[in-house]
Amino acid sequence: MKKNELAIFKAVPCLMLLLIISGCSKKSNVTSQTLSVVVSTFAGSINPGNADGTGTAASFNHPAGMITDAAGNIYLADAGNNLIRKITSAGVVTTFAGSGEQGDTDGTGTDASFNNPQDVTLDGSGNLYVVETTGKVIRKITSAGIVTTLAGGGAGGADGTGTAAGFTAPTGIAVDGNGNLFVADVYKIRKVTSAGVVTTFAGSGVSGSANGTGTAASFSQVKGIVIDLSGSLYVTDSGNNMIRKITSDGVVSTLAGSGAEGSTNGTGNTATFTAPVGLTADNQGVIYEGDSAHFIRAVDAYGNVSAVAGTGFSGLADGEGSKASFSVPYGLAVGVGKVYVADTFNNMIRVITAQ
């Protein structure tokens, strides 16, 4: 998710978004809110495939991370197909890049290949960046569809420049207003400049849950990552069942989650998560989280956690928030007045809108 993307919501009043903060007040009363939302299927069918088309005529194979642009288009890492897909606001699905063959060939459009793409982000110039978990590289795609390798392919988790740098198993990616990329890489958060210089921004490289600055902090299986308008990063620390916050100076703290597995709403360490994965954010500072327990949760800037949608059981049902079901909602992206969800094991893109 990119920082600049949030600017498209400047003209959207808070009540048009999923209402998390009562009256957009400074102090939220999230735990007593009942969110009135509806979940519907936007694109895809339950059967895996790679068909282009409109709405349910299109198909995906384990869709993962995604991003929206200012025009309302969605760009999606279609992980099981090794493709990057584009979905218009009308639900028209096309293949933006990738041949479908597993590989790391640079090229234009369908001449390029990917190796398990897991997340995408978009910079202010219209360049798309892709993180590949199996390929262990960061790819760049211009608006014309030209694919190149920006960084990765080196040994282990080594810092360095371009292909001399290495990643362990990167899963999440976000870009700040200066064009710097931040990558969730197992036990570390890595920083990648527009020139491909890779450094370790936070995390010791050893599993843990310590707060601190830079490499004094520790994580356990970081998955999703998002940057807010102030430049702070938020990550799903999946192995610790937490949402962590990282300031632009690299100071790591725990925003929400006790560390125990569960789905309890609450504030800060009174709330629980179950292997949280995807993240997105709106311009009110509200984070939306995809939980492996098949929930979509919301977390405000004060660490207040609430349920948005999901029954807590794997399934496929549209309808009112608490009656709708998902099967591991991995990817999330904010649209105007809605949240899109990559419902990974249902092979669909779902959409949550306020009633």
MIRO-175219 format. One record per residue (C-alpha): residue in one letter; x, y, z. Coordinates in steps of 0.001 Angstrom, whole numbers, padded with zeros to 6 digits, always signed. Each point is the difference from the previous one (the first is absolute). Example, Ala and Ser with C-alpha at 12.3 -4.5 7.8 and 13.67 -1.06 7.14 Angstrom:
BEGIN
A+012300-004500+007800S+001370+003440-000660
This chain:
BEGIN
M+000000+000000+000000K+001467+003383-000856K-000132+003120+002113N-001194+002240-002841E-002942-002278-000771L-001761+001203+003128A-000232+003515-001450I-002817-001106-002297F-002283-000028+003036K+000531+003646+000936A-003402+001004-001312V-001773-003012+001526P-001643+000693+003359C+000674-002532+002695L-003615-001188+000072M+000333-001192-003611L+002724-002397+001110L-000625-002950+002256L-000974+001791+003174I+002606-000878+002585I+000554+003295+001775S-003242+001347+001393G-000551+003390-001602C+003692-000077-000995S+000709+001065+003554K+003501-000132+001380K-000807-002678+002555S-001641-003052-001498N-002622-002204+001608V+000676-002881-002343T-000701-002820+002413S-003660+001033+000343Q-000554+000738-003689T-002067-002304-002191L+001179+000486-003553S-002769-000148-002584V+001693-001413-003092V-000800-002353-002842V+002367-002474-001680S-000449-000911-003661T+002019-001782-002677F+001738+002419-002362A+001936-002339-002311G+001039-003608-000336S-001547-003417+000544I+000818-002643+002574N+001697-002202-002594P+003637+000990-000568G+000934+001232-003459N+001560+002843-001957A-002869+001150-002186D-000363+003678-000791G-003549+001331-000010T-002504+002028+001978G-001031-000778+003567T-000639-003679+000659A+000940-000880-003600A+003639+000644+000944S+002087-002392+002089F+003010+000125+002325N+002251-002490+001752H+000743+000939+003608P-000176+003792-000406A+002182+001803+002538G+001088+003629+000476M-001554+002855-001936I-000042+003783-000384T-002408+002571-001446D+000964+002983-002128A-001555+003467-000146A-002327-001076-002828G-001413-002857+002078N+001837-002819-001793I+001287-002914+002050Y+003372-001635-000644L+000238-003504+001416A+002731-002549+000661D-001638-003176-001320A+002427-002256+001845G-001073-003436-001203N-000024+001126-003622N+003303+001933+000191L-001815+002956-001548I-000684+003654+000738R-003651+000726-000741K-001838+003300-000463I-003644+000453+000999T-001938+003126-000936S-002548+001602+002299A-002652-001730-002159G+001527-003421+000745V+001674-000561-003388V+003004-002282+000572T+003025-000096-002320T+003555-001297+000258F+002371+002929+000457A+003296-001915+000078G+001262-003554+000080S-000057-003007-002295G-001361-002328+002662E+003231-002011-000055Q+001969-000038+003241G+003222+001976-000374D+001733+003358+000290T+000332+001048-003626D-000070+003737-000579G-001949+001306-002990T-003167+001821-000981G-003455-001135+001044T-000587-003698-000590D+003615-000520-001138A+001105+000368+003631S-000318-002717+002635F-000440-000027+003791N+000680-002475+002775N-002731+000022+002656P-000826+003729+000122Q-001541+000799+003391D-000560+003748+000175V+000076+003172-002069T+000286+003725+000617L-000189+003087-002201D+002163+003135+000109G-000960+003567-000850S+001340-000345-003549G-002202-002965-000837N+002678-002685+000378L-001169-003274+001495Y+002294-002036+002258V-000403-003715+000609V+001439-002110+002802E+000597-003674-000814T+000136-002399+002930T+001478-002983-001819G+001992+002051-002494K+001390+002125+002895V+000181+003108-002181I-001641+003408-000396R-001257+000695-003513K-000936+003354-001537I-002718+000413-002630T-000400+003309-001817S-003416+001301-001048A+000853-001347-003475G+000409-003505+001448I+003814-000202-000220V+001217-002397+002701T+003499+000189+001495T+001657-001384+003129L+000749+002744+002509A+001643-001989+002793G+000515-003494+001332G+001435-003305-001041G+003109+000232+002157A+000923-002230+002910G-002370-000348+002960G-001153+003254+001535A+003095+001991-000971D-000183+003766-000351G+001424+001425-003195T-000922+001573-003321G-002167-001543-002697T+000575-003689-000617A+002804-000074+002582A-002625+000380+002735G-001931-002964+001310F-003389-000643+001585T-001117-002979+002064A-003720-000298-000818P-001484+003446-000656T-003799+000220+000182G-001108+003643+000374I+001023+003263-001660A-000854+003701+000401V+001432+003254-001351D+000387+003387+001692G-000350+003477-001505N+003718+000099-000837G-000125-003168-002065N+001639-002229+002605L-001345-003540+000222F-000475-001869+003267V-000161-003779-000119A-001266-002488+002595D+002664-002731-000049V-000702-002657+002676Y+001838+001412+003047K+001024+003339-001509I-001349+003102-001674R+002252+000891-002913K+000312+003375-001709V+000615+000233-003749T+000786+003314-001656S-001113+000843-003541A+003582-000832-001048G-000320-003513+001458V+002142+000516+003105V-001226-002464+002643T+000550+000487+003741T-001565-001419+003160F-002377+002577+001463A-001265-001894+003039G+000249-003474+001494S+002826-002054+001436G-000432-002867-002407V-000854-002340+002879S-003560-000896+000964G-001294+002024+002955S-002441+002695+001070A+002284+002657+001498N-000823+003654-000510G+002918+002347-000643T+001764+001958-002718G+001217-001508-003246T+001778-003317+000410A-000598+000039+003780A-003643-000910-000726S-001159-003451-001034F-002859-001553-001946S-001336-003452-000794Q-001247-000571-003545V-000919+003512-001160K-002475-000210-002900G-001870+003176-001006I+001216+003585+000106V-001584+003427-000491I+001192+003616+000359D-002261+002756+001343L-000045+003684-000910S+002461+000858+002775G+002571-002473-001301S-000494-002604+002725L+000032-003650-001028Y-002376-002659+001308V+000688-003710-000416T-001863-003199+000728D+002311-001968+002277S-001657-003283-000819G+002082-002281+002203N-000591+002240+003012N-003721+000627-000743M+000619+003751+000180I-000209+003232-001960R+003292+001879+000388K+000726+003670-000719I+003319+001361-001279T+000672+003734-000092S+001954+001612-002833D+002987-000072+002399G-000260-003771+000398V-001536-000076+003481V-002057-003188+000332S-002949-000358+002386T-003024-002275+000303L-003218+001696-001074A-002381-002855+000774G+000009-003660+000974S+000918-001843+003172G+002011-002654-001806A-002622-002642+000755E-001953-001529-002864G-003651+001042-000174S-002546+002444-001363T-000821+002162+003003N-000791+003645-000699G+001438+002583+002352T+002733+002582+000360G+003727-000632-000303N+001112-003154+001759T-003545-000924+001021A-000754-000902-003630T+001050-003245-001666F+000661-001079-003591T+000566-003298-001762A+002982+000142-002352P-000866+003398-001536V+001032+000344-003633G-001077+002844-002341L-000278+003706+000824T-001366+003157-001556A-000892+003431+001411D-002338+002914-000641N+000661+003735+000321Q-001527+000093+003487G+002848-002123+001349V-002111-003154+000228I+001775-003244-000888Y-001909-002963-001427E+001514-003410+000681G-000634-003387-001586D+000117-002690+002663S+000776-003678-000573A-003043-000774+002172H-002063+001245-002976F-000830+003449+001393I+000523+003545-001232R+000925+002132+002999A+000492+003774+000419V+002604+001689+002192D+000057+003749+000605A+002997+002168+000887Y-000610-000601+003726G+000077-003783-000331N-003767-000494+000250V-000865-003241-001787S-003429-000910-001395A-001472-002609-002333V-001110+001226-003424A-001080-003205-001737G+000229-003761+000207T-001449-002864+002023G+003322-001353+001194F-000523-003191-002002S+001276-000773-003475G-002775+000342-002571L-001386+001936-002919A-003085+002057+000765D-000879+003535-001021G-002205+002160+002198E+000062+002088+003135G+003435+000348+001569S-000274-002456+002879K-001838-002542-002199A+002423+000106-002920S+002843-002499-000174F+003490-000172-001471S+002765-002560-000359V+003271+001643+001060P-000471+003616-001179Y+003627+000733-000838G+000004+003228-002007L-001798+003282+000692A-000296+003318-001829V-002047+003113+000729G-002289+001522-002610V-002258+003014+000382G-002512-001046+002652K+000947-003675-000243V+002629-002587+000821Y+000993-002656-002537V+001038-003407+001313A+002051-002685-001741D-001802-003069+001328T+002950-002254-000676F-001302-003535+000423N-003327+000877-001613N+001893+001380-003026M-002135+003145+000004I+000125+003738+000493R-002689+001076+002463V-001081+003533+000846I-001216+001465+003298T-002211+003071-000173A-001827+002000+002638Q-003785-000313+000115
